[in-house]
Amino acid sequence: MSDLPEGWLLFDEAESLAQQAVKLIIKTAEQAIAQRGAFHLVTAGGTTPNRCYELLREQKHQAWSKWFIYMGDERVLPLDDPERNSSALHQAWLSSVPIPADNIKIIPVELGLERAVALYNQTLASVGPFDLVMLGMGEDGHTASLFPGHDNLLESADVIGVNNSPKPPSERVSLSYQRLANTHVMLKLISGVGKHAAVTAWLNQQPLPINQLASDQQTWVYIDQAAYLGA
């Protein structure tokens, strides 16, 4: 492949990628708290984001009371289902740091798709631009629960319902393209050889959900060699 595009950083493997991602998250948090008094973070599901959460758990002397946690998407499953993104988020990180419970904005999918969408739209109505949005990518190029070929791109609400996901479960709740892009910093985390085909399509400018999203301020792509080179 040719030289990396602007804003892309290449790492030897997923662990060093996660370590550097956490450094960016902490730096952004400290700047946001100094400038605006709070840090508003949108989390992502997946192996590499979950490793970031484990590393965040080890951070000391953070102003955790000023962190506000949101979710990019969630699967419509019972409250304690281990397949929910919130379950991994709590296990890897949130259960171990003193972020106030009121600052953790979980998508209430246990109430059903339509109710969860309505309530999370209400939650975000009073929230300005996020400080940092984390995004992962599936092997098909989807991000959050925005899938290739779906018409969610046209929806203007902050939060949208997905009832025909190509990956189970079929019902999901996702932040929209417009709301995810409304952030000071966007951080895309791409790792693993299984992502190489989508990365190739991305670099060839084929339209995928992951490359339809960018902050108008800062967008970073942290990618490991396996995903970038396919080996």
C-alpha positions as CSV (number, residue, x, y, z in Angstrom):
1,M,0.0,0.0,0.0
2,S,1.0,3.6,-0.5
3,D,1.9,6.1,2.2
4,L,-0.6,6.4,5.1
5,P,-3.4,9.0,4.6
6,E,-3.3,12.1,6.7
7,G,-4.4,11.4,10.3
8,W,-3.6,7.7,10.1
9,L,-1.1,6.2,12.6
10,L,0.3,2.7,12.0
11,F,1.2,0.4,15.0
12,D,3.0,-2.9,15.1
13,E,0.2,-4.6,16.9
14,A,-3.1,-4.0,18.7
15,E,-1.6,-3.7,22.2
16,S,0.6,-0.7,21.3
17,L,-2.3,0.8,19.4
18,A,-4.5,0.6,22.5
19,Q,-1.8,2.1,24.7
20,Q,-1.4,5.1,22.4
21,A,-5.2,5.4,22.1
22,V,-5.5,5.7,25.9
23,K,-2.8,8.4,25.9
24,L,-4.9,10.4,23.4
25,I,-8.0,9.8,25.5
26,I,-6.3,11.0,28.7
27,K,-4.8,14.1,26.9
28,T,-8.2,15.0,25.4
29,A,-9.9,14.6,28.8
30,E,-7.4,16.8,30.6
31,Q,-7.8,19.5,27.9
32,A,-11.6,19.3,27.9
33,I,-11.8,19.5,31.7
34,A,-9.3,22.5,31.8
35,Q,-11.2,24.3,29.0
36,R,-14.8,23.3,29.6
37,G,-15.0,21.7,33.0
38,A,-16.1,18.2,31.8
39,F,-15.1,15.4,29.5
40,H,-17.8,13.8,27.3
41,L,-16.7,10.5,25.9
42,V,-18.6,8.2,23.5
43,T,-17.5,4.6,23.9
44,A,-17.4,1.8,21.3
45,G,-17.7,-2.0,21.5
46,G,-15.2,-4.5,20.4
47,T,-11.9,-6.1,21.4
48,T,-9.6,-3.2,20.9
49,P,-11.9,-0.6,22.6
50,N,-12.3,-3.1,25.5
51,R,-8.5,-3.3,25.9
52,C,-8.5,0.5,26.0
53,Y,-11.0,0.4,28.9
54,E,-8.8,-2.1,30.8
55,L,-5.9,0.3,30.4
56,L,-8.0,3.3,31.5
57,R,-8.9,1.3,34.6
58,E,-5.2,1.5,35.6
59,Q,-4.9,5.3,35.2
60,K,-4.3,7.1,38.4
61,H,-5.2,10.6,39.6
62,Q,-7.8,11.3,36.9
63,A,-10.7,13.7,37.6
64,W,-13.2,10.9,37.2
65,S,-16.0,12.9,38.6
66,K,-15.8,15.2,35.5
67,W,-16.0,12.3,33.0
68,F,-19.3,11.7,31.3
69,I,-19.7,8.4,29.4
70,Y,-22.0,7.7,26.5
71,M,-22.4,4.8,24.1
72,G,-22.1,4.8,20.3
73,D,-24.5,1.9,20.1
74,E,-26.1,-1.0,22.0
75,R,-27.7,-4.3,21.2
76,V,-31.3,-4.8,22.3
77,L,-30.8,-7.4,24.9
78,P,-31.7,-7.9,28.6
79,L,-30.0,-5.7,31.2
80,D,-27.3,-8.2,32.3
81,D,-26.8,-10.0,29.0
82,P,-23.0,-10.5,28.5
83,E,-23.4,-9.6,24.8
84,R,-24.3,-6.0,25.6
85,N,-21.6,-3.5,25.0
86,S,-22.5,-2.0,28.4
87,S,-21.6,-5.3,30.1
88,A,-18.1,-5.3,28.7
89,L,-17.7,-1.6,29.5
90,H,-18.6,-2.1,33.1
91,Q,-16.5,-5.2,33.6
92,A,-13.4,-3.8,31.9
93,W,-13.5,-0.3,33.3
94,L,-16.5,1.4,34.9
95,S,-16.9,-0.9,37.9
96,S,-13.3,-0.1,38.9
97,V,-13.2,3.8,38.8
98,P,-15.2,6.4,40.7
99,I,-17.1,7.9,37.8
100,P,-20.5,9.0,39.3
101,A,-23.4,6.7,38.3
102,D,-25.3,9.7,37.0
103,N,-22.5,10.5,34.6
104,I,-22.7,7.1,32.9
105,K,-25.3,7.3,30.2
106,I,-26.1,3.7,29.3
107,I,-28.7,3.1,26.4
108,P,-31.7,1.5,28.2
109,V,-32.3,-1.1,25.5
110,E,-33.9,-3.4,28.1
111,L,-37.0,-1.2,27.7
112,G,-37.3,-2.1,24.0
113,L,-36.1,-0.5,20.8
114,E,-38.5,2.4,20.4
115,R,-38.5,3.4,24.1
116,A,-34.7,3.2,24.3
117,V,-34.3,5.4,21.2
118,A,-36.7,8.0,22.6
119,L,-35.1,8.1,26.0
120,Y,-31.5,8.3,24.6
121,N,-32.6,11.2,22.3
122,Q,-33.8,12.9,25.4
123,T,-30.5,12.2,27.2
124,L,-28.5,13.8,24.4
125,A,-30.8,16.7,23.8
126,S,-28.9,18.8,26.4
127,V,-25.4,17.6,25.5
128,G,-23.3,19.8,23.2
129,P,-20.5,18.5,21.0
130,F,-18.8,15.5,22.4
131,D,-15.1,15.8,23.4
132,L,-14.1,12.4,21.9
133,V,-15.9,9.7,20.0
134,M,-14.3,6.3,19.8
135,L,-15.2,4.1,16.8
136,G,-14.4,0.6,16.0
137,M,-15.0,-1.2,12.6
138,G,-16.5,-4.5,11.7
139,E,-15.2,-6.7,8.9
140,D,-17.9,-5.3,6.6
141,G,-16.9,-1.7,7.3
142,H,-19.7,-0.9,9.7
143,T,-19.2,1.2,12.7
144,A,-21.5,1.6,15.8
145,S,-24.6,0.0,14.4
146,L,-24.4,1.8,11.1
147,F,-24.2,-0.9,8.4
148,P,-23.4,-0.7,4.7
149,G,-26.4,-0.4,2.5
150,H,-28.7,0.9,5.2
151,D,-30.4,4.2,4.8
152,N,-29.6,5.5,8.3
153,L,-27.3,8.2,6.7
154,L,-30.4,10.2,5.9
155,E,-31.8,10.2,9.5
156,S,-31.2,13.5,11.4
157,A,-32.1,12.4,14.9
158,D,-29.3,12.0,17.4
159,V,-30.3,8.4,18.1
160,I,-31.8,5.9,15.7
161,G,-33.3,2.4,15.9
162,V,-31.9,-0.5,13.8
163,N,-34.3,-3.4,13.3
164,N,-32.7,-5.3,10.5
165,S,-29.1,-5.6,11.5
166,P,-27.2,-8.1,9.3
167,K,-25.4,-9.2,12.5
168,P,-27.3,-10.6,15.4
169,P,-29.2,-9.4,17.3
170,S,-31.3,-7.7,14.6
171,E,-32.5,-4.9,16.9
172,R,-30.0,-2.3,17.9
173,V,-29.8,1.4,19.0
174,S,-27.1,3.6,17.5
175,L,-26.1,7.2,17.5
176,S,-26.6,8.7,14.0
177,Y,-23.9,9.7,11.6
178,Q,-24.6,13.4,12.3
179,R,-24.4,12.9,16.1
180,L,-21.2,10.9,16.1
181,A,-19.6,13.5,13.9
182,N,-20.5,16.3,16.3
183,T,-17.3,15.9,18.3
184,H,-14.0,17.7,19.0
185,V,-12.0,14.6,18.4
186,M,-12.9,11.4,16.6
187,L,-10.7,8.3,17.1
188,K,-11.1,5.2,14.9
189,L,-9.5,2.0,16.2
190,I,-8.9,-0.6,13.5
191,S,-7.0,-3.8,14.3
192,G,-6.8,-7.4,13.1
193,V,-6.2,-9.1,9.8
194,G,-10.0,-9.7,9.4
195,K,-10.4,-6.0,8.8
196,H,-8.0,-5.8,5.9
197,A,-10.5,-6.2,3.1
198,A,-12.6,-3.3,4.5
199,V,-9.5,-1.2,4.9
200,T,-8.6,-1.8,1.3
201,A,-12.1,-0.8,0.2
202,W,-11.8,2.3,2.4
203,L,-8.5,3.3,0.9
204,N,-10.0,2.8,-2.5
205,Q,-12.7,5.3,-1.6
206,Q,-15.6,2.8,-1.6
207,P,-18.4,4.2,0.6
208,L,-18.5,2.5,3.9
209,P,-20.0,3.7,7.2
210,I,-16.5,4.0,8.8
211,N,-15.3,6.4,6.1
212,Q,-18.5,8.4,6.0
213,L,-17.7,9.8,9.4
214,A,-15.3,12.6,10.4
215,S,-15.1,15.4,12.9
216,D,-14.6,18.8,11.4
217,Q,-11.9,19.4,14.0
218,Q,-9.7,16.3,14.6
219,T,-10.1,12.8,13.2
220,W,-7.5,10.1,13.9
221,V,-7.3,6.5,12.5
222,Y,-5.2,4.2,14.7
223,I,-4.6,1.0,12.8
224,D,-2.3,-2.0,13.3
225,Q,-0.2,-3.7,10.7
226,A,-2.4,-6.8,10.5
227,A,-5.4,-4.7,9.4
228,Y,-3.4,-2.4,7.1
229,L,-1.2,-5.0,5.4
230,G,-3.3,-8.1,5.7
231,A,-0.6,-10.1,7.4
